[in-house]
């Protein structure tokens, strides 16, 4: 059943198709005969009761340097499309939040993936706090004394922005590091929100596992191993993706989260696990599906579209 799919994403000319999950999803959608309409977030508007977007028809090819073609520029009513694929990257700021409010006006009549209301209410480092028994010791604060007391208890800590992504502005501060006060002052100056402080987990040297769930079910995983001179394992900053196996603890975490993800319409989710601990639940623009397939794992792009197609068919009573 061919679908009309509108793709709200970052500029397609800037993506690295070798590891980009959105691109993998676009390739699979095109393979299935679905129509693709491309637009960027600044080109969405609410005109009375119609949610409109200015964009173009898109075709894609898995060819570095020539991976897309755009044609037929026009304005469309997103409420007449079958699916909107919400795949813009953070920052999770008011511009991002506003798009979720706008898209909520057409969902679920037009299926938005992931559900925009729950994307808004489940940012990576906030919703995860509902599962603190699965997490390492964690503090969310703007208060310097809180941070100092937390380090006194846990000795070796990580500071990171509450709404950051890609490993940006993540710092490790050891027990004897004299930069703590200066770093707190910097965070208080740069970020209006509280920030997150966590106990440093040495297991990260063996990797930060990204586990992907599709409609609440485990679909695959990779391990991201930090470079020798890095604390961060994000691939944006030099982390290396390697194959991995799921442990009983990983499966226990997934079993806890799966029903919550499914109930919230979060079809494509990536969770991060370090050692025995859950650290993030990624619902805005999770990644990793090309790496899983490259290592011989599931074709997660196909699994995502299977789930989307089932939901569209179910919503139409077919």
C-alpha positions as CSV (number, residue, x, y, z in Angstrom):
1,X,0.0,0.0,0.0
2,X,1.8,3.1,-1.2
3,X,1.8,5.9,1.4
4,X,2.3,9.6,1.1
5,X,5.1,10.4,3.6
6,X,6.2,13.9,4.5
7,X,9.7,14.1,6.0
8,X,10.5,16.9,8.5
9,X,14.2,16.8,8.8
10,X,17.5,18.7,8.8
11,X,19.0,19.8,5.5
12,X,19.5,16.7,3.5
13,X,22.6,18.0,1.8
14,X,24.4,18.0,5.1
15,X,23.9,14.4,6.3
16,X,26.5,11.7,6.2
17,X,24.6,8.9,4.6
18,X,27.1,6.2,5.7
19,X,25.6,6.2,9.2
20,X,22.5,8.3,9.0
21,X,19.4,6.5,10.3
22,X,16.9,8.9,8.6
23,X,18.5,8.2,5.3
24,X,18.2,4.4,5.8
25,X,14.5,5.0,6.5
26,X,14.1,7.1,3.4
27,X,15.8,4.4,1.3
28,X,13.4,1.7,2.6
29,X,10.3,3.9,2.2
30,X,11.3,4.6,-1.4
31,X,11.9,0.8,-2.0
32,X,8.4,0.1,-0.9
33,X,6.9,2.6,-3.4
34,X,6.0,5.3,-0.9
35,X,6.0,8.9,-2.0
36,X,8.5,11.2,-0.2
37,X,8.0,14.9,0.4
38,X,10.9,16.8,2.0
39,X,10.8,19.9,4.1
40,X,12.8,21.5,6.9
41,X,11.3,22.7,10.2
42,X,11.4,26.5,9.3
43,X,9.0,25.8,6.4
44,X,6.0,24.6,8.4
45,X,3.1,26.9,9.2
46,X,-0.4,26.8,10.6
47,X,-2.8,28.6,8.2
48,X,-6.1,28.7,10.0
49,X,-6.9,25.0,10.7
50,X,-4.5,23.7,8.1
51,X,-0.9,22.7,8.8
52,X,1.1,23.4,5.7
53,X,4.6,22.9,4.6
54,X,6.7,24.2,1.7
55,X,9.0,21.6,0.3
56,X,9.7,19.3,-2.6
57,X,9.3,15.8,-3.9
58,X,12.4,13.8,-2.9
59,X,14.1,10.7,-4.3
60,X,17.2,9.1,-2.7
61,X,20.1,6.9,-3.8
62,X,22.7,5.2,-1.6
63,X,25.5,7.1,-3.4
64,X,27.9,9.3,-1.5
65,X,28.0,12.8,-3.1
66,X,24.8,12.2,-5.1
67,X,22.4,10.9,-2.5
68,X,19.2,12.9,-3.2
69,X,17.2,14.7,-5.9
70,X,14.5,17.3,-5.2
71,X,11.8,18.3,-7.7
72,X,8.3,19.9,-7.9
73,X,8.6,22.6,-5.2
74,X,5.2,23.3,-3.7
75,X,3.1,23.9,-0.6
76,X,1.1,20.9,0.8
77,X,-1.5,20.4,3.5
78,X,0.2,17.9,5.8
79,X,-3.3,16.9,7.1
80,X,-3.9,15.2,3.8
81,X,-0.8,13.0,4.0
82,X,-0.6,9.6,5.5
83,X,2.6,10.0,7.6
84,X,4.9,12.7,8.8
85,X,8.3,11.5,9.7
86,X,9.6,13.8,12.5
87,X,13.4,13.4,12.2
88,X,15.0,16.7,12.9
89,X,18.0,16.6,15.3
90,X,18.1,18.5,18.6
91,X,18.8,21.0,20.1
92,X,15.6,20.4,21.9
93,X,14.7,24.1,22.3
94,X,11.5,26.1,21.9
95,X,11.7,25.9,18.1
96,X,11.7,22.2,18.4
97,X,8.9,22.2,21.0
98,X,6.8,24.5,18.8
99,X,6.9,22.1,15.9
100,X,5.6,19.3,18.2
101,X,2.6,21.5,19.1
102,X,1.9,22.2,15.5
103,X,2.2,18.6,14.4
104,X,0.0,17.5,17.3
105,X,-2.9,19.2,15.4
106,X,-2.8,16.6,12.7
107,X,-1.9,13.5,14.7
108,X,-3.1,10.8,14.7
109,X,-5.3,11.5,11.6
110,X,-1.9,11.9,9.9
111,X,0.4,9.5,11.7
112,X,3.4,11.4,13.1
113,X,6.4,9.3,13.9
114,X,7.3,9.6,16.7
115,X,4.1,10.9,18.4
116,X,4.8,14.7,18.8
117,X,3.2,15.1,22.2
118,X,5.2,12.3,23.7
119,X,8.4,13.5,21.9
120,X,7.8,16.9,23.6
121,X,7.2,15.3,27.0
122,X,10.0,12.7,26.9
123,X,13.3,14.5,26.2
124,X,16.3,12.2,26.4
125,X,17.6,13.2,29.8
126,X,14.3,14.0,31.5
127,X,11.8,11.2,30.9
128,X,14.6,8.7,31.9
129,X,14.4,10.1,35.4
130,X,11.1,8.2,35.9
131,X,13.3,5.0,35.9
132,X,15.9,6.1,38.5
133,X,16.2,2.6,39.9
134,X,17.7,1.6,36.5
135,X,20.1,4.6,36.4
136,X,23.4,5.5,38.1
137,X,23.2,8.0,40.9
138,X,21.9,11.2,39.3
139,X,21.3,14.8,40.2
140,X,19.5,17.6,38.3
141,X,20.3,21.1,39.6
142,X,21.6,24.6,39.0
143,X,22.9,24.9,42.5
144,X,26.7,24.8,43.0
145,X,26.5,23.4,46.5
146,X,24.3,20.5,45.4
147,X,27.0,19.6,42.8
148,X,29.9,19.8,45.3
149,X,28.0,17.6,47.8
150,X,27.2,15.1,45.0
151,X,30.9,14.9,44.1
152,X,31.9,14.5,47.7
153,X,29.6,11.4,47.8
154,X,30.5,9.9,44.5
155,X,34.1,11.2,43.9
156,X,34.1,10.9,40.1
157,X,31.3,12.6,38.3
158,X,30.0,13.6,34.9
159,X,28.4,17.0,34.2
160,X,26.2,17.5,31.0
161,X,23.5,19.8,29.7
162,X,20.0,18.6,30.3
163,X,19.0,19.2,26.7
164,X,22.3,18.6,24.8
165,X,23.0,15.9,22.2
166,X,25.8,14.2,20.5
167,X,28.1,14.3,23.5
168,X,28.4,18.1,23.3
169,X,29.5,19.8,26.6
170,X,29.9,16.6,28.6
171,X,32.6,16.8,31.2
172,X,34.2,14.3,33.6
173,X,35.3,15.8,36.9
174,X,37.4,13.7,39.3
175,X,37.6,14.0,43.0
176,X,40.8,16.2,42.9
177,X,39.8,18.3,39.9
178,X,40.0,22.0,40.8
179,X,37.9,23.1,37.8
180,X,34.6,22.1,39.3
181,X,33.5,25.6,40.5
182,X,34.6,27.2,37.2
183,X,32.7,24.6,35.2
184,X,29.5,25.1,37.3
185,X,29.8,28.8,36.7
186,X,30.1,28.2,33.0
187,X,27.0,25.9,32.9
188,X,25.0,28.5,34.9
189,X,26.0,31.2,32.4
190,X,25.4,29.2,29.2
191,X,22.4,27.2,30.1
192,X,19.1,28.6,31.6
193,X,18.0,25.1,32.6
194,X,19.2,22.9,35.3
195,X,22.0,20.5,34.3
196,X,22.5,16.8,34.9
197,X,25.2,15.4,37.2
198,X,25.9,11.7,37.3
199,X,28.3,9.3,38.9
200,X,31.0,8.4,36.4
201,X,30.8,4.8,35.5
202,X,34.2,3.2,34.5
203,X,32.3,0.6,32.5
204,X,32.1,3.2,29.8
205,X,35.7,2.3,28.7
206,X,34.2,-0.9,27.4
207,X,31.5,1.0,25.6
208,X,28.1,2.8,25.8
209,X,25.6,0.4,24.3
210,X,22.8,1.8,22.0
211,X,19.8,-0.5,22.0
212,X,17.1,0.2,19.4
213,X,13.5,-0.6,20.1
214,X,10.7,-0.6,17.5
215,X,7.2,-0.1,18.8
216,X,8.5,-1.2,22.2
217,X,10.3,-4.4,21.0
218,X,14.0,-4.9,20.9
219,X,15.3,-4.6,17.3
220,X,19.1,-4.5,17.7
221,X,22.1,-3.0,19.3
222,X,25.6,-1.7,18.8
223,X,28.3,-0.8,21.3
224,X,30.0,2.6,21.0
225,X,33.6,2.5,22.4
226,X,35.2,5.8,23.3
227,X,38.5,6.8,21.8
228,X,41.5,6.4,24.1
229,X,41.7,10.1,24.8
230,X,37.9,10.6,25.3
231,X,35.3,10.0,28.1
232,X,32.5,10.4,25.6
233,X,31.5,7.5,23.4
234,X,29.3,9.3,20.9
235,X,30.2,8.6,17.3
236,X,30.1,12.4,16.6
237,X,33.2,12.8,18.8
238,X,35.2,9.7,17.6
239,X,33.4,6.8,19.3
240,X,33.8,3.6,17.4
241,X,30.7,1.4,16.7
242,X,31.4,-2.3,17.3
243,X,29.1,-5.4,17.4
244,X,27.6,-6.4,20.7
245,X,25.3,-8.9,22.4
246,X,22.5,-8.1,24.8
247,X,22.9,-9.2,28.4
248,X,20.2,-10.3,30.7
249,X,20.4,-6.9,32.4
250,X,19.9,-5.2,29.0
251,X,16.9,-7.3,28.3
252,X,15.5,-6.5,31.8
253,X,15.8,-2.8,31.1
254,X,14.1,-3.2,27.7
255,X,11.3,-5.2,29.2
256,X,10.6,-2.4,31.7
257,X,10.6,0.3,29.0
258,X,9.0,-1.4,26.1
259,X,5.3,-1.1,27.3
260,X,5.8,2.6,28.1
261,X,7.3,3.3,24.6
262,X,4.5,1.4,22.8
263,X,1.8,3.1,24.9
264,X,3.2,6.6,24.0
265,X,3.4,6.0,20.2
266,X,7.2,6.1,20.3
267,X,7.8,3.7,17.4
268,X,11.6,4.3,16.9
269,X,13.5,4.7,20.2
270,X,17.2,4.3,21.1
271,X,18.2,3.7,24.7
272,X,21.7,4.1,26.1
273,X,23.1,1.6,28.6
274,X,26.5,1.7,30.3
275,X,27.4,-1.4,32.2
276,X,24.2,-2.3,34.2
277,X,22.8,1.3,34.0
278,X,20.3,3.0,31.8
279,X,21.5,6.6,31.0
280,X,19.2,8.0,28.3
281,X,16.0,7.3,26.3
282,X,16.4,8.8,22.8
283,X,13.0,9.6,21.2
284,X,13.7,12.8,19.1
285,X,16.1,11.5,16.4
286,X,17.6,8.2,17.5
287,X,20.4,6.7,15.4
288,X,22.3,3.5,14.9
289,X,20.2,1.5,12.5
290,X,22.7,1.5,9.6
291,X,25.4,0.3,12.0
292,X,23.3,-2.6,13.3
293,X,22.6,-3.8,9.7
294,X,26.3,-3.4,8.7
295,X,27.2,-5.8,11.5
296,X,24.8,-8.4,10.3
297,X,21.8,-7.5,12.5
298,X,18.2,-6.7,11.7
299,X,17.1,-4.4,8.9
300,X,15.6,-2.0,11.4
301,X,14.5,0.5,8.7
302,X,12.2,-2.3,7.4
303,X,11.0,-3.1,10.9
304,X,10.1,0.6,11.4
305,X,8.1,0.8,8.2
306,X,6.3,-2.5,9.0
307,X,5.2,-1.0,12.3
308,X,4.2,2.3,10.6
309,X,2.2,0.6,7.9
310,X,0.4,-1.6,10.4
311,X,-0.7,1.5,12.3
312,X,-1.9,3.3,9.2
313,X,-3.9,0.3,8.1
314,X,-5.3,-0.1,11.6
315,X,-6.3,3.5,11.8
316,X,-8.3,3.2,8.6
317,X,-10.1,0.1,9.8
318,X,-8.8,-2.0,6.9
